[in-house]
Amino acid sequence: ANQVNYSLIYRTPELNGVKAACDELGITLIAYSPIAQGVLSGKYTPEKPPTGPRANTYTPEFLTKLQPLMNRIKEIG
């Protein structure tokens, strides 16, 4: 198994070949932080951003850009 940071907003394993290599070798890819430190849970909004270290990554500007994805997640849910 290979555990990597992987979510709807952090898809680097698809871009850098890690996922493809795991698939080819029959290795299970396990996502850690699949809800992006709570961001994809709907817990944070541009009006209510996270505090602490997450505030540097998940800024109100970032959360505003994320709204179309969050709306789609809510529709599916």
KAKADA-V825844 format. One record per run of one state. SS is the DSSP state (H for helix, E for strand, L for the rest). FROM is the first residue (numbers start at 1). TO is the last residue. If there is no record, write none. Layout:
ss->SS from->FROM to->TO
ss->SS from->FROM to->TO
//
This chain:
ss->L from->1 to->1
ss->E from->2 to->5
ss->L from->6 to->11
ss->H from->12 to->15
ss->L from->16 to->17
ss->H from->18 to->25
ss->L from->26 to->28
ss->E from->29 to->32
ss->L from->33 to->38
ss->H from->39 to->41
ss->L from->42 to->53
ss->H from->54 to->57
ss->L from->58 to->59
ss->H from->60 to->65
ss->L from->66 to->66
ss->H from->67 to->76
ss->L from->77 to->77
//
